[in-house]
């Protein structure tokens, strides 16, 4: 079963590490960003289910990040839980006005309570989460919940990396991904590999997809995309 993906956006490293630990322990897949610009890039690339978003961030504030994500069709429905040391009612009103789904005042006094609030948000959005567990295009289907991919009903025998590559590409048909982005998405951002490693995975994936492998198009000088 595919894990719920949570993006933690927090520039204070001890808190970011604690949040990552607590979320991993609770069974979530965790990504991290430490400034507003990186948060937007990560959100658009990884399309997380939930974002823990600090308000006071370098480069772009959490309020601006929330505003931009809500304007993008690919992230407009992503659950956003704001974290802020600003606890006045007016601060919370601004956060909700920008599109936050919940607002938690720092310091976090109870991580158990925070995780329960996360679960409550996910239950509220459950139908939307269910819909996003499966992606299909041109007869190719990727089912995140069952960890199964198929072409015209025929199950593909993919490795974990091949599956994540196909999932990343098919979620945003027509978007050109750089090799570096695909390394981060399919192999993990901490993986020390050459960008060209992705070429090897793409060749293997295309071969397993037979004729449907042509739907994964090479974008010269950039990387790859799934046919729109």
C-alpha positions, 0 to 999 in steps of 0.5 A: 500500500502506498504511503501518504506523502507529507512535505515538511517545510521548516527552516529550523532544522531541529524541529524539521528533524523531529517532525520527520522522525514523528511522521516516519514513525507514524508510517508516513513518507516524508520530504523536506524543504527549508525555504519557500522557493524550495517548498514550491519546487518540491510540491510541484514535483512530488505532489504530496498529499499534505504539507506542513508549512512554516509561516516564517520562511527564508526567500518566500514566506509560508503565506506566499507559498500557500497562495502560489500553491492554491493558484496552481491546478496541480497543488490547489487541493493539497492539504496544508497545515500551517505551523507558526509562532504567531498565535494571534487570531488575526494571524490565523485568519490570514492563514486560513484566508490564504487557503490553509486547512489547519493552523498550529501554533508553535512550539508544538506541545504534543506531537500525538495531538499534531498527528491526530489533527493530521489524521482528521485532515486526511479523513476530511479529504478521504474521497479526494485521496482515494481518487488520486491513488490511480492515474491512467493515460493512453491505456497505461494505469498506475495504481499507487495503493496496490503498487501495480502498473498495467498496459491495456490490462496487462500487469507490468513486472516493474522494480520499485524505481521503475514504478516510481518513475512511471508514476512521476511521469504519468501524474503530469502528462506533457511536463518535461522532467529533468534527469535530476528531478527524476533521480530525486523522485524515483530514487530518492534525493539522498541517492548518490548516482549520476543523472544518466542512471535514469537513462538506464531505468527508462530503457528498461521501463520502455522495454517492459511496456512494449509499444506503450514505451513510446509514450515516454518521450525523450526531451532533448537536452532536458530529460523525459515526459509522458506523452500528453 
